[in-house]
């Protein structure tokens, strides 16, 4: 399906499928000369499962919620290592390569925006402007390098250290290793109304800050109406229960005509049966004309519909008769595990309400398992 320009935010978090049974993962982290690296951070992407290496470079992880998630190994001054499906190995030996971090290029020509203005735009597109996103605080803003490319009207951001985010609203501290961030504007601007498209990707792990009925309710509100909620609803075929409705070209449709769900290898397999289409009329124009002083002048026109063409459109998704979103499936097959995580993550692009839920509303990959069947 065509990329939905101007409205879609692609949030690629590099997650892979996960299982729900307990497994142990252990290994060692060394540099390229086989010297043990102490205090290297080792975590499962998108989870609360994290540890550090000891003096021998040894680490051990116990997981009952993310057995096939991506393993991330991070150490200051070295390139971050990402290993998919790590639990297929009994023991892991990680060799880390030094990262020759050069000083950022000095921009002699003053940019059109101040750092304060760019940081404000970065937070809006990275954290989000919801209650959760607005309440987040970045603890190491100075580690973030911002640059506005005047040739492409693009705001770029990089960081050589994980971005530390205190999310008091949802009760988490989030460590986000930023792989890529850019926001493309239609003109030289930082206004959210001028955004053509935005994109960011990276890996995350979470530390629990607090648990209470209030944070539980807030986390649930962040989940409901999100992309994960939408994909889980398709997988479980529970549209009415989840208060979600599917529309095509303004008309409510039966999801079973567009999605087939089957069980395979312990996960749900969603197959997109057909694309949503819209009929566009073809007009034959007849324009009465008169002549005046040798010139032909059109004084009006009459249009006659001679047929229809079909064009691809996004799905419209309505949650709780209030939050409207758009969804575009770039992959015909999506897999969803019992923790509610789907793959490939880039297989679903969203707009509207779902795209407004950014890092500030993100939840650990095992969150769905804690609420399944409880609301």
LUMLUMNU-666363 format. One record per residue: residue in one letter; x, y, z of N, C-alpha, C in turn. Coordinates in steps of 0.2 Angstrom, whole numbers, plus 5000, padded with zeros to 4 digits. Example, Ala and Ser with C-alpha at 12.3 -4.5 7.8 and 13.67 -1.06 7.14 Angstrom:
LUMLUMNU-666363
A506649725039506249785039506649845039;S506449895035506849955036506450005039;
This chain:
LUMLUMNU-666363
X500449945000500050005000500450065000;X500250114997500650174997500750205003;X501350235004501550265010501150335011;X500850335017500350385019500750455021;X500950485016501350545017500950595021;X501350635025501050695029500750675036;X500550605037500250595043500550535047;X500950495044501250435047501850445051;X501850415056502450415060502650345061;X503250325059503550255059503950245066;X503750205070504050195076504350125076;X505050125074505350055074505750045080;X505549995084505949985090506349925090;X506349885084506849835083506649775088;X505949765089505749705093505649645089;X505749585092505649525089505149485093;X504949425091504449385094504749355101;X504349345106504549325112504049265115;X504349225119503949175122503749185129;X503449145133503249155139503549105145;X503949065143504149015148504849035150;X505049015156505649045159506249015156;X506749055154507449025152507949065155;X508549035154509149065157509649085151;X509949145151510349165146511049185150;X511549165148512249185151512749185146;X513249225148513849235143514349285146;X514849295141515349345143515449395138;X515649455140515749515136516549535136;X516849535130517549555130517649605125;X518249635125518449675119518749635114;X518949665108519249625103519949595104;X520249615110520849575112520749525118;X520049515119519849465123519949485131;X519949545132519949575139519249585141;X519149555147518449555150518249635151;X517649645150517349715151516849715156;X517049745162516649745168516149805167;X515549795170515049845170514649865163;X514749815159514349825152513649805154;X513249845151512549845152512249785147;X511849745149511549685145510849685147;X510449695141509649695142509349665136;X508649645138508249625132507849685130;X507849695124507549755121506849765123;X506649825125505949835126505749805133;X506149775137505949745143506149775149;X505949745155506249765161506849725164;X507049675159507549625161508249655159;X508649675164509349705162509849685168;X510449675166510949665171511649695169;X512149685173512849715171513349655172;X513849665168514349615169514849625175;X515049565177515549565183516249575181;X516749575185517449585184517749535178;X517349475178517549425173517249435166;X516749495166516349505160515749455159;X515649425165515049375165514449405166;X513849385163513249405164512749345164;X512149355167511649305168510949335168;X510549315164509849335163509349285164;X508849295168508249245168507649285166;X507349255161506749285158506149235157;X505549255159504949215158504549255153;X504749305150504249345146504549365139;X505149355138505449385132506049335129;X505849275128506349225127506649235120;X506349275115506549275109506649355107;X506649395112506749465111507549475109;X507649535107508349555105508749565111;X509349535111509849555117510249615115;X510349655119510749715118511349725123;X511949735120512449745125512749805123;X512849845129513049915128513649935133;X514149965130514749985134515050055132;X515150095136515350165134516050155130;X516050195124516650195120516650135115;X516150085115516150035111515450035107;X515450005101514849995097514349945100;X513749965101513249925104513049865099;X513049805103512949745100512149725101;X511849705095511149675095511149605093;X510849565096510849495095510149465095;X509849445089509149425089509149355091;X508549335094508449265096509049235100;X509249265105509849245109509749185113;X509149165115509049105119509149035115;X509249045108509448985105510148965106;X510549005109511248985111511248965119;X511648925120511748905128512148955131;X512648975128513149025131513349075125;X513449135127513549185122514249215124;X514649225118515249265119515149325115;X515249385118515149445114515849485114;X516049495108516649535107516449605104;X516649655108516449725107516949765104;X516849805098517249845095517249915097;X517849945098517850015100517550055095;X517250105097516850155093517250225093;X517550235087517950295087517550355086;X517350385092516850435092517250505091;X517050535085517350595083516950655086;X517250705087516850765088516350785083;X515850805085515350825080515550885076;X515450885070515650935065515451005067;X515851055067515751115070515351155064;X514751175065514351215060514551285061;X514851315056515051385056514551425054;X514051405050513451445048512951435053;X512751495056512151485061511551455058;X511251405062510651375059510051425060;X509451405057508851445058508551445065;X508751395069508351385075508851375081;X508651395087509151395093509051315095;X509551295099509551235102508851225106;X508651275110508051275114507451255110;X507451295104506851275099506851205097;X507451185095507551115092507351065097;X507651075104507451025109506751025110;X506351075110505651075111505351035106;X505551045099505251005094505450935095;X506050915097506250845098505850815103;X505750845108505350815114504650805112;X504350845108503650835105503650775101;X504150765097504050705092504350645095;X504750645100505150595103504750565109;X504550615113504150595119503450595118;X503150635114502450645113502150705117;X501550725115501250775119500650755123;X500550685124500050665128500150685136;X499750665140499850675147500550635149;X500650575147501250535149501850565145;X501750585139502350615135502550685138;X502050725140502250795142502550785149;X502350735153502650735160503350705160;X503550675155504250645155504850695155;X505350675158505950725159506550685157;X506950715152507550685150508050715154;X508450665157508950675163509650695160;X509750685154510350695151510350735144;X509950785144509850825138510550845134;X511050855138511650885135512050825131;X511850765132512050715128511750705121;X511250745119510850745113511150795108;X511350775103511550825097511050835092;X510850895091510250915087510550955081;X510250945075510550975069509950985064;X509851045062509251055057509651065050;X509451025045509751025039509251075034;X509551135033509151185029508951165022;X509351115019509251095012508651045012;X508551005017507950955017507450975022;X507551025025507051045031506950985036;X507550965038507450905042507850915049;X507450895054507750895061508050835063;X508750825064509050765066509250765073;X509350705076509550705083509950635083;X510550645087510950585089511150585096;X511350535099511650525105512150475106;X512750485109513150425110513050395116;X512650415120512450385127511650375127;X511450325130510750305131510350365134;X509850385131509450445133509050415139;X509150455145508850435151508150475152;X507650435153506950465153506650445159;X506450495163506050485169505350495168;X504950445168504250445166503850435173;X503750485177503450475183502750465182;X502450485176501750475175501550395175;X501950355171501850285171502250245176;X502750275179503050245185503650205182;X504050235177504650195174505150245173;X505750215173506350255170506550215164;X506650255159506750225152507450235150;X507750185147508450205144508350185137;X508450235133508350235126508950245122;X509250195118509850195114509550215107;X509650285106509350315099509850285093;X509450255089509850235083509750285077;X509150315077509050365072508450405074;X508450465072507850515073507950565067;X507350575064507350635060506550655058;X506450715058505750745056505850785050;X505450775045505550805039504950855039;X505050925037504550975037504450995030;X503851015028503651035021503951105020;X504151145025504551205024504951215030;X505351275029505851285035505451305041;X505351255045504951265051505051215056;X504851225062504851175067504151155070;X503651185067502951175069502651105067;X502351085072502051015071501551015065;X501251075063500751075058501151075051;X501751075051502151075045502551015044;X502450965048502750895047502550855041;X503050835037502850795032502850715034;X503450705038503450635041503950635046;X503950595051504450585056504550515057;X505150505060505450435061505950435066;X505850385071506450365075506450295077;X507050275079507150205081507650195086;X507650135089508150125095507950065099;X508350055104508250005109508050025116;X507749995120507550015126507549965132;X507649985138507449945143507249985149;X506849955153506449995158506649975165;X506650025170506650015177506050035180;X505749995185505150005188505250055193;X504950115193504950165198504450165204;X503850145202503350135207502750095204;X502350065208501750035207501250055211;X500650065208500050085212499450085208;X498850085211498250085207498250145202;X498550195204498550255199498950245193;X499550215194500050205188499750145184;X499450095187499150045184498550065179;X498150115181497650145177497950185171;X498450225173498750265168499150215162;X499450165165499750115160499250085155;X498650065158498150035154497850085149;X497750155151497550205147498050215141;X498650205142499150215137499150155132;X498950095135498950045130498350045126;X497750055129497150055125497150115120;X496950085114496950135108497650135104;X498150105107498850105104498850055098;X499450055095499550015089499549945092;X499849925098499849865100499149835102;X498749885105498049865106497749845100;X497849885094497549875088497749805085;X498349785085498649725082498349665086;X498349675093498149615097497349605096;X497049655095496249655094496149615087;X496549625082496549585076496749515077;X497249505081497449435083496949395087;X496649425091496149395096495449395093;X495349435087494649445084494149465090;X494349515094493949535099493749605098;X493549625093493349695091492849735096;X492349695097491749725101492049735108;X492349675111492549675118493049735119;X493549745114494049795114493849865112;X493149875110492949935109493249975103;X493449925098493749955092493349935086;X493349975081492949965075493349985069;X493249945063493649955057493249985052;X493550035049493150075043493550075037;X493250075031493550085025493150135021;X493450195019493150245015492550265019;X492550275025492050305029491450255031;X491550185029491050135030491350085035;X490950065040491150015045491149945041;X491649905042491749845038491849785043;X491749725040491849665044492649645044;X492949655049493749635049493849565046;X493449525047493549455044493649455036;X493349505033493449515026494149535024;X494449565029495149595027495749555031;X495549525036496149485040495949415041;X496449365040496349295042496849285048;X496549255053496949245059497049165060;X497649145061497749075062498349065067;X498349005070498848985075499448945072;X500048975073500648935070501248945075;X501548885076502148885081502048925087;X501448925090501348955096501149025096;X501149055090500949125089500349135085;X500149195085499549215080499849235074;X499549215068499749235062499249275058;X499349335057498849385054499049385047;X498549375042498649375035498149435032;X498449485029498049535026497749505019;X497049495019496749465014496649505008;X496549575009496449615003496549685006;X496749735002496849805003496249845004;X496149885008495549935008495549975002;X495049984998495050024992494450074992;X494550124988494050174988493850184980;X493250194979493050204972493050284970;X493450294965493450364963493150374956;X492650424956492350434949492750454944;X492650434938492950464932492450514928;X492650574927492250624924492350634917;X491850644913491950664906491650744906;X492150784905491950854905491750884898;X491150914898490950954892490851024894;X491251064890491251144892490951184886;X490351214887490051254882490551314881;X490651334875491051384874490751444869;X490951504869490751554865491351584862;X491351614856491851654853491751724854;X492251764855492251834856492851864853;X492751904848493351934845493951884843;X493651834840494151784838494451744844;X494251754850494551714855493951664858;X494251604860493751554863493751564870;X493151574873493051584880492651524883;X492851494889492451444892492051484897;X491351474897490851504901490651464907;X490751394906490551354911490651284909;X490551234914490651164912490151114916;X490051064912489651014915490050944915;X489950914921490350844922489850784922;X490050734918489650674918490150614920;X489850574925490250514927490150464922;X490750444920490750384915491050324918;X491250324924491450254927491850274933;X492150214936492450224943493150184942;X493650214946494250184947494350164954;X494750114956494850094963495550124965;X495650154971496250174973496350144980;X496950134982497050104989497050164994;X496750145000496650195005496850165012;X497050195017497150165023496550145027;X496650095032496050085036495950135041;X495350155043495150195048495050155054;X495250175060495150135066494850185071;X494350165074494050205079494050165086;X494250195091494250165098493850205102;X493350165105492950195111492550255108;X492350255101491950305098492250375099;X492950375100493250445102493950445098;X494350405099495050415096495050385089;X495250425084495250405077495950395075;X496150345071496750325069496750305061;X497350305058497450275052497950215052;X497850165048498350105048498450085041;X499050075040499250045033499749985034;X499549935031499949865032500449865026;X501149875028501649865023501849795022;X501649755027501849685026501149645026;X501149595022500449555021500349505027;X500949485031500849435036501249465042;X500849465048501049495054501049435059;X501549425063501549375069501449405076;X501049385080500949415086501049355092;X501449365097501549315102501049325107;X501149285112500649285118500749345123;X501249375122501449435126501149495122;X500849485116500549545113501049585108;X501649555108502149585103502149565096;X502149615091502049595085502749605081;X502749565075503349565071503149555064;X503449585059503949645059503649705062;X503949745066503649805069503549855064;X503949855058503849905053503249885048;X502949825050502449805045501749845046;X501749885051501149925052501349995053;X501050035049501150115049500550145052;X500550195056499950215059499950295058;X499350325059499250395059498750415064;X498650475065498150495069498250485077;X497750465080497850455088498450405089;X498450345086499050295087499750325086;X499750365081500450395080500650455085;X500150475089500350525094500650495100;X500550425101500850395107501550375105;X501950415108502750405106503050375113;X503650385114504050355119503750365126;X503450425127503150435133502550385135;X502250355130501750305131501950235130;X502550225129502850155127502850115134;X502650055133502650005139503149945137;X503349915143503749855142503449805138;X503849755134503549715130503149655133;X503249645140502849595143502249625147;X502149695145501549725149500849695147;X500749675141500149645139499949585143;X500549545145500449485148500149495155;X500249555158500049565165499349585165;X499049615160498349635160497849595156;X498149545152497749505148497149475152;X496549485150495949455153495749495159;X496049545161495949585167495549645167;X495349665160495049725160494449715155;
